[in-house]
Amino acid sequence: MANSGAKKKRLAKLREEGKDMALQRGEVPFSTHERVTKTKQETIDNMYKKYKKHFQE
């Protein structure tokens, strides 16, 4: 199979400068499998308290 354009650039940089750019790819410092959307109860609470936030001050 043919190499992609990005891989060709990485191999060229490895040949020319001796830098392996693939080693600079690090682990993500956070989990990508965590819930990012609100739960149903959080959404209900948000709508219930949406316009009442100024009373808490």
WOFENVEN-V235469 format. One record per residue. N is the residue number from 1. RES is the residue in one small letter. NEAR is the number of other ideal C-beta (glycine too) atoms within 12 Angstrom. Layout:
# WOFENVEN-V235469
n=(N | N)
res=(RES | RES)
near=(NEAR | NEAR)
This chain:
# WOFENVEN-V235469
n=(1 | 2 | 3 | 4 | 5 | 6 | 7 | 8 | 9 | 10 | 11 | 12 | 13 | 14 | 15 | 16 | 17 | 18 | 19 | 20 | 21 | 22 | 23 | 24 | 25 | 26 | 27 | 28 | 29 | 30 | 31 | 32 | 33 | 34 | 35 | 36 | 37 | 38 | 39 | 40 | 41 | 42 | 43 | 44 | 45 | 46 | 47 | 48 | 49 | 50 | 51 | 52 | 53 | 54 | 55 | 56 | 57)
res=(m | a | n | s | g | a | k | k | k | r | l | a | k | l | r | e | e | g | k | d | m | a | l | q | r | g | e | v | p | f | s | t | h | e | r | v | t | k | t | k | q | e | t | i | d | n | m | y | k | k | y | k | k | h | f | q | e)
near=(4 | 6 | 11 | 10 | 10 | 13 | 15 | 13 | 17 | 21 | 18 | 16 | 18 | 17 | 13 | 11 | 12 | 10 | 15 | 13 | 18 | 14 | 11 | 11 | 10 | 7 | 8 | 9 | 6 | 8 | 9 | 9 | 7 | 8 | 10 | 10 | 8 | 12 | 11 | 11 | 10 | 14 | 13 | 12 | 14 | 15 | 13 | 12 | 14 | 12 | 10 | 12 | 11 | 8 | 8 | 7 | 5)
